[in-house]
Amino acid sequence: MTEGLTAVFARLIAATGPISIAHYMAEANARYYGSRDPLGAAGDFVTAPEISQMFGELIGLWLADLWQRAGRPEGACYVELGPGRGTLARDALRAARRGGLCPEVHFVETSPALKALQEAAHPGAVWHHDLSGLPTDKPLLIVANEFLDALPVRQLVRTASGWRERMVGLDADGAFLPVAGTRPMDAAVPERFATAAEGAIVEASPAAATIVQEVAGRLAAQGGAALLIDYGYAEPQLGSTLQAVRAHRKVDVFAAPGEADLTAHVDFATLGEVAEQAGARWLGTSTQGHWLAALGIGARAGSLARAAPQAAEAIEAATIRLTAPAEMGALFKVMGLAAPGWPDGAGLHRVT
């Protein structure tokens, strides 16, 4: 039987001292995603593709439209990072085919449990453990929905002695709690936050930046486009956004590592800059609600409701959940990237 991560972390901290938030989050999520299907009513959370087929369909149409306007380059590949159960890919590829786009399908997945579900839904796909195995000589149409938020974040906290890395330690009762490290980290703090008040927290995700840098470099070299969809903020901000969700409820981040989904908000402004430095075009970042409305989710919802009047109420509820500012419409953002020379993407604008 595999030893619980709580015991592993407790022994490590007792022996060597506190571990970083990034270490804690990386190990916890690796254990969590590697051991279960977390999606759906019986799981811990529900993502947009599971709420309505309209979400994936509009992504597929967006990709097909951009591909058409780019001149229909041959050999284009559909690539999804963290494709869950394969639901988004199913709906996106069905819609893309209506636009003449019938791409190879590539999935980047590390969870054995989820890969098994994806294989059942997409038997012709090709799987990769990371981006390095993707084709190097074909345009890539990349989708990442609620992928970046699960990558580990690094946190720095302003103390009376200056900036320190935020760590995970043990209290007198053996419970995990956040503590400040001992090594000065002032040089790692962005200038805009350098004079923040004591107790302020700066959060960054080197892992997310690395992924976006690699995606952007691939687009610049091979052609293609990417949609990165997640909850996050349009401008860098102070504060910890680290949270844990289990059984559709927020729970204590430090209570049971490996048994809950740990996520943090995505800094889209910083990632847009990273993408441009790597040679891609940053097409813009919009709220999910604005983007879906611009792509015609209202018209699609009406069409589905007319075809299935008995489901009209559920379709309306799903549309509201995906687009309303108080639901997913404002917190979730959609960022588009493209190769130099590729056209702009529908529904996107630069947030400044």
N, C-alpha and C positions, 0 to 999 in steps of 0.2 A: 504494500500500500504506500502511495506517495505521501511523504511527510508534508504537513500543512505549511504554508508559507509564513504564517504567524510565528511558528516555532523556529523556522529557518532564519527569519529576520531577527527575532529576539536573541538567538544564539550569536548571530553575526555582530549585532550592535553591542552585546555584552562583551564580546571578545575584542572588537576593534574600534568601537565608538560609533557615533551616529552615522547614518548613511544619507546620501542626498535624496531630495524629493524625486529627482529624475531617476535614480536607481530604484527607489521604492516603486514608482509608477511603472517603470519598464518591466520589472520582474512581476509585479502584480498583474498587469494586463497580459503578459505572455502566458502566465498560468491560467488566467481567466478565459481568454479566447481559445486557448489550446485544448480546453476540456469540455466545451459545451456549445450549443446553439443558443445564443442569448436573446434571440429576436422573438417577437410575437407576444400574444397575450399570456402565454405560459412561461415566457422568458422574463427578461429584465427591462427591456425597452422596445419601442416600435419606431422604425425609421420611415421616412417619407415614401419609399417605394412600396412598403407594406400597407400604407394608408390608402393609396389609390394608384391604379394603373396609369393615371394621367401624368404623374410625376415622371416616370420613366419614358412614357411616350413623347413628352415634350423635349426631354433630353435627346432622344433619338432623332427627332425632327430638327432640333438645333444643330446636331452634328451633321446630318444629311444636308441641310441647307448650306452650312459653311463649306462642306466638301464639294457640293455642286458649284458654289461660287468661286472655289479655288481651282476649278477646272477639272473636277472629277479625277484626281490623280489615282493611278492604278496601285493596287496592292495595299490599300489602306487597312489598318488593323484597329479593331475596337479593343481598348485596354481598360480594364477596371481594376482599381486598387481597393482591396477589401470588399469584394462583391457580395458579402452576406450569403443569402440563400440563392442568389442568382436572379432575384425578382426584377431588379432594376434592369439588368441586362436583357432579360426576356422581353420586357415591354419596350425598351429602347431599340433593340434590334428589330423587333416587329415593325415599329414605326419607321425606322431608318430604311427598311426594305421598300416601303411605299415611296420613298424618295430616291430609289435606285441604288442605295448604299447597302452592299452585302459583304461586310468586311470579315476578315479572319477575326477570331475571338481569342483574346489572351486575358487571363486572370492572374493577378498578383495576390497570393493568399498564403498565410502561414498556419492557419488553424486546420488541423485534420478533420475536426467535426464539421466545419463549414465547407471544406473542400468536398466532402462526401455529398453534401446537399447540392453543391454546384455541379458536380459530375453528373448527378441524376437529371438536373435541369438542362445542362449544356454539354452533352457527351462529346461534341466536336471541338470543344475549347482546348487551349493549351495553358498549362499552369506553370507559374514561376514563383520562386520563393522571394525574389526581389526584382527590381527593375533591370538588373544587369543581364538577365536572360532574354529580354525582349528583342525582337528583330531590330537590326541596326540599319537596314537598307529600305525601309518602307515608312510611309507616313503613319503617324500614330494619332488616334483619336481617343484621348484619355479621359476617364471619368473617375472621380473620387468623391463619394458621398459619405459623410460622417466617417472619414478615415483619418484625417489629420488631427482631429480632436483627441484621439486615443493615443497619440504619440507622446512620449515623456516630455515634461516641461522642467525647466530649471528655474528656481526661485531665489531671488536675492532680497534680503530684508535689511532695512536701515535700523541700526542699533545706536546706542549712545556712543559707541566706539567707531562708528562708520558702517559701511555696507558689508554684510556677511552672507554666505550661502545659507539658505534655509534647509535644514536637515530633519531627519526623523530619528528621535531618540526614545529612551524608555523612562517612564516615571517610576516612583518608588514601588508602585504596585505591579510593574511589569507591562503597563499599557504603552502603546506608541503615542507619541506626541511630537509636534513640530518644535524644533530648537534652532537657535542660531549657531552657525559654525564659528570656528575661531580664526580662520584665515581671512585677512582683509581682501575684499572683492570690489573696492571702489572703482578700479580701472575697468571693470566689466559692465558698469552701469551706463546706459545711454545718457548723453549730456543733458537731455531734456528733463531727466529725473534725478540728476545728481544731488540736488539740494532738497529733495523731498523730505517730509517730516519723519521723525523717528517712528518706527512701526510700519512705514510704507513698504510695500512688496512690489518688486519688478519681476515679471514673468516672461520667459522666452522659451521657444522650442527649437533648439538646434537640430533636432531630428526632423521636424517639419520643414525647416529651411533647407536641409540637405535633400529631402525628397523633392521639393519644389525646384531646387537648383538642378537636380538630375533630370526632372521632367522638362524643364525649360531648355536645358542643353540638348536633350533629345529632339525637341521640336525644332530648335534652331538648326540642327544638323540634318534632320530627316524630313521635316515638314509635318504638319498636323496641327492639332489644337487640343486644349484640355479644359474641362470644367471641374472646378474644385468647389464643393458645396459642403458647408458646415456651419455650426453656430460659432459666432465670434464677433469681433468688433472691427470697424472700418479704420480706426486710428489706434495707435498704441496707448495703453492706459495702465494706471497703477492698480494693484490689488490682486489677490489670489482668486483665480476662477476654478481651481481644482475642486472637483466634486465626484461623488460616488453614487451610483444608482443600482438598486437591487429591487426586483419585483415591482418595477415602475414607481419606486419612491426613492427620494434622496436619503442616503444613510451616511454615517460617519466615515470619512475618508480613511481613517486609521484603525477602524474596528476589525476588519476581516480582509486583509490583502489577498487578492486572488479569487475572492468570492463576490465581488461587485465590479461593475464597469467604471473605471476611472477615466475621466476626461477633463479637458481644460479648453477654454475658448481660444479660437484661432485668431492670430494677429494678421489680418489680410493685407494691411498696408505694408507691413514689413515683408511679407511673402511676395507681394507684387514687385517690390524693389529688388528682391532676390532674383525673381524671374527675369526682370529686365537686364540685370547685371550678367545673367547667364545667356543672354542673347535672344530671348523670346519677346514677343509683343504682349504686353499686359493690356488686354482688351477692356478691362474695367471690372468693378465689383459692384453688384447691386444686391438689394435685399431679395430674399427668395420670393416674397409676395409680389414685388414689382416685376421681377423676372418672369414668373409664371403668368402674371397678368399680361405682360407684353407679348408673350408667346401664344396667348389665346386660351388659357385654361377655362375661362368663362364659356367660350364657344364650345370647347370640347365637353365640358360638364353638361351643357345643354343638349348636345348631341347624344351623350350617353343616357341622359334622363329620358329623352324621347324614345330611345330604343328600348329602355327598360323602365317604364313608369313606376313599377313597384320598388325600384331602387333609388328613385329620385331624391328622397330625403337623405339617404346615406351618401349619395354623391354630393349633395349640397354640403353636408356636414364635413366630408373629406376636403372639399374645396376650401371651406372656411378654415379648417385646421392647417392646411398647407399655406394659406395666403394671408390670413388675418394678422394684423400687427400684434394682437394679444396672444396669438398662438405661435406658429412657426414663421410667420411672414416677415417679421422685423428682425428677430434674433438671428435667424439663419441667413447667410450670405452666399452669393454665387459669384465666383471669380473665374473669368475666362482668360486663357492664354492662347497664343497662336504663334506659328512660325513667321518670321519676316516674309512679307509678300503675301501672306494669307489675309483674307478680308476680315472686317469687323464682325462681331457676333451679335445676333439679335438680343435686345433686352438688356444690354450691358452699358454701363457708363463709368467713367473714372470718378471715384470718390476722392475729394480733396479736402 
